[in-house]
Amino acid sequence: MRALRHLLLAGVILALEFVTLEAALRFHGGSEASPGFQSLFMSDPRIGHRLRPGARTRYTTVEFSTDLAINDQGVRDDAPIGPKAPDERRVVILGDSLVMAVQVPFVETFAKRLEKRLQQAGPAHRWRVINAGVQGYGPVEDWLFYDHVAAAFDPDVVLTVLFVGNDAVEANDNEAKMDARGAPVRADVSDQAATWARRLVRSSMVLQLARVRADQLTARVAGPGGERPLVSYLAEPAPEVVHGLDVTRRAVGYIAAKATAAGARTMLVLMPARFQTDDADYGRLAAIVHENGETLVRQAATERFRDGLASLSLPTLDLLPVLEAQPERAGLFFQRNVHLTPRGHEVVAGALADFLVRTNAVGAAR
């Protein structure tokens, strides 16, 4: 009986400590597990999750403080997307958190900066660039979101931004969301349980931090394969990377086929990881991987994506050479969350504008 009382007391103490820590973390903010940030998202049975139409929040960390607005169509934009005017030309940008870019104000994202540059390059039309990036998306979700949401925006150009650091792994993990023809597959009981577990972790800042620490410990104990984004850069590609590239090619092919049928052009953009341009970051990660008996090949993921998607014959912009050519490359990405800084967004916007002009996407748009 005494042991049971001690056990109950320990449970109460742990619960109180959990609640206290959770309250403190939420008060200070700075985590994607915060209620305000999580309020931006909603479940979608066809895709998994998407941005909640009409959501608003302010997201603050030690590196930035940003007002975030989701329009009525469920994309990051300050204005709704209505019917397209006769003189209007539209570009839809698909991708993950690097496209959504919660780290910078809306007007400083490369999508909005690109819109301004296109207006200068093609003043005969009114240009609208639609930021269709969603936190946590991979190639499979890009396709499903385009198929069920973004295609309705009637784009003239579809830019699919692939993050070479983890999109192959993401595609491998989420292949089951679509069938052989790309149609969404309803989640089974195990998938629903996994989704519930992820929501639970995302709803708690304490659990979110615990997950990050567990991932870091796994990477240290199990080697570079434990830190999954790095497996795309190992000298010998893991099976999940090889298969993930096949799934990526299939998902991008679905996007291109649907866009072509509607008279739009599909183009690819390869986004590198920060350590591919940041020498200090690369040195640190290479040393960790070497300690675990593996070799980190700095540009391997970019090369694998470029080669793996070549058969699609789509115009492709590799951002790696663009970012490598910049002075003070360490300032292109935030140091804590490895997303683009305002200067990084400006550089990417310029490269995208040049790419669209060079490939005649501006002049050839409907």
Secondary structure as the mmCIF struct_conf table of DSSP 4:
data_model
#
loop_
_struct_conf.conf_type_id
_struct_conf.id
_struct_conf.beg_label_comp_id
_struct_conf.beg_label_asym_id
_struct_conf.beg_label_seq_id
_struct_conf.end_label_comp_id
_struct_conf.end_label_asym_id
_struct_conf.end_label_seq_id
HELX_RH_AL_P HELX_RH_AL_P1 ARG A 2 HIS A 28
BEND BEND1 SER A 31 SER A 31
TURN_TY1_P TURN_TY1_P1 GLU A 32 ALA A 33
BEND BEND2 SER A 34 SER A 34
HELX_RH_AL_P HELX_RH_AL_P2 PRO A 35 GLN A 38
TURN_TY1_P TURN_TY1_P2 SER A 39 LEU A 40
STRN STRN1 PHE A 41 ASP A 44
TURN_TY1_P TURN_TY1_P3 PRO A 45 ILE A 47
STRN STRN2 GLY A 48 LEU A 51
HELX_LH_PP_P HELX_LH_PP_P1 ARG A 52 ARG A 52
TURN_TY1_P TURN_TY1_P4 PRO A 53 GLY A 54
STRN STRN3 ARG A 56 THR A 60
BEND BEND3 VAL A 62 GLU A 63
STRN STRN4 SER A 65 ALA A 69
STRN STRN5 ILE A 70 ILE A 70
TURN_TY1_P TURN_TY1_P5 ASP A 72 GLN A 73
BEND BEND4 GLY A 74 VAL A 75
STRN STRN6 ARG A 76 ARG A 76
BEND BEND5 ASP A 78 ALA A 79
HELX_LH_PP_P HELX_LH_PP_P2 PRO A 83 ALA A 85
TURN_TY1_P TURN_TY1_P6 PRO A 86 ASP A 87
STRN STRN7 GLU A 88 GLY A 95
BEND BEND6 ASP A 96 ASP A 96
HELX_RH_AL_P HELX_RH_AL_P3 SER A 97 MET A 100
TURN_TY1_P TURN_TY1_P7 VAL A 102 GLN A 103
BEND BEND7 VAL A 104 VAL A 104
HELX_RH_3T_P HELX_RH_3T_P1 PHE A 106 GLU A 108
BEND BEND8 THR A 109 THR A 109
HELX_RH_AL_P HELX_RH_AL_P4 PHE A 110 ALA A 121
TURN_TY1_P TURN_TY1_P8 PRO A 123 ALA A 124
BEND BEND9 HIS A 125 HIS A 125
STRN STRN8 ARG A 126 GLY A 133
TURN_TY1_P TURN_TY1_P9 GLN A 135 GLY A 136
HELX_RH_AL_P HELX_RH_AL_P5 PRO A 139 HIS A 148
TURN_TY1_P TURN_TY1_P10 VAL A 149 VAL A 149
HELX_RH_3T_P HELX_RH_3T_P2 ALA A 150 PHE A 153
BEND BEND10 ASP A 156 ASP A 156
STRN STRN9 VAL A 157 PHE A 163
TURN_TY1_P TURN_TY1_P11 VAL A 164 ASN A 166
HELX_RH_AL_P HELX_RH_AL_P6 ASP A 167 ASN A 174
HELX_RH_3T_P HELX_RH_3T_P3 GLU A 175 LYS A 177
STRN STRN10 MET A 178 MET A 178
TURN_TY1_P TURN_TY1_P12 ALA A 180 ARG A 181
BEND BEND11 GLY A 182 GLY A 182
STRN STRN11 PRO A 184 PRO A 184
HELX_RH_AL_P HELX_RH_AL_P7 VAL A 189 SER A 203
HELX_RH_AL_P HELX_RH_AL_P8 MET A 205 ALA A 222
HELX_RH_3T_P HELX_RH_3T_P4 PRO A 224 GLY A 226
BEND BEND12 GLU A 227 GLU A 227
HELX_RH_3T_P HELX_RH_3T_P5 ARG A 228 TYR A 233
STRN STRN12 LEU A 234 LEU A 234
BEND BEND13 ALA A 235 GLU A 236
HELX_RH_AL_P HELX_RH_AL_P9 PRO A 239 ALA A 261
TURN_TY1_P TURN_TY1_P13 ALA A 262 GLY A 263
STRN STRN13 ARG A 265 MET A 271
HELX_LH_PP_P HELX_LH_PP_P3 PRO A 272 ALA A 273
HELX_RH_3T_P HELX_RH_3T_P6 ARG A 274 GLN A 276
TURN_TY1_P TURN_TY1_P14 THR A 277 THR A 277
HELX_RH_AL_P HELX_RH_AL_P10 ASP A 279 GLU A 291
TURN_TY1_P TURN_TY1_P15 ASN A 292 GLY A 293
STRN STRN14 LEU A 296 LEU A 296
TURN_TY1_P TURN_TY1_P16 ARG A 298 GLN A 299
HELX_RH_AL_P HELX_RH_AL_P11 ALA A 300 GLY A 308
TURN_TY1_P TURN_TY1_P17 LEU A 309 LEU A 309
HELX_RH_3T_P HELX_RH_3T_P7 ALA A 310 LEU A 312
STRN STRN15 THR A 316 ASP A 318
HELX_RH_AL_P HELX_RH_AL_P12 LEU A 319 GLU A 324
TURN_TY1_P TURN_TY1_P18 ALA A 325 ALA A 325
BEND BEND14 GLN A 326 GLU A 328
HELX_RH_3T_P HELX_RH_3T_P8 ARG A 329 LEU A 332
STRN STRN16 PHE A 333 PHE A 333
TURN_TY1_P TURN_TY1_P19 GLN A 335 ASN A 337
STRN STRN17 LEU A 340 LEU A 340
HELX_RH_AL_P HELX_RH_AL_P13 PRO A 342 ARG A 358
TURN_TY1_P TURN_TY1_P20 THR A 359 ASN A 360
HELX_RH_AL_P HELX_RH_AL_P14 ALA A 361 ALA A 364
#
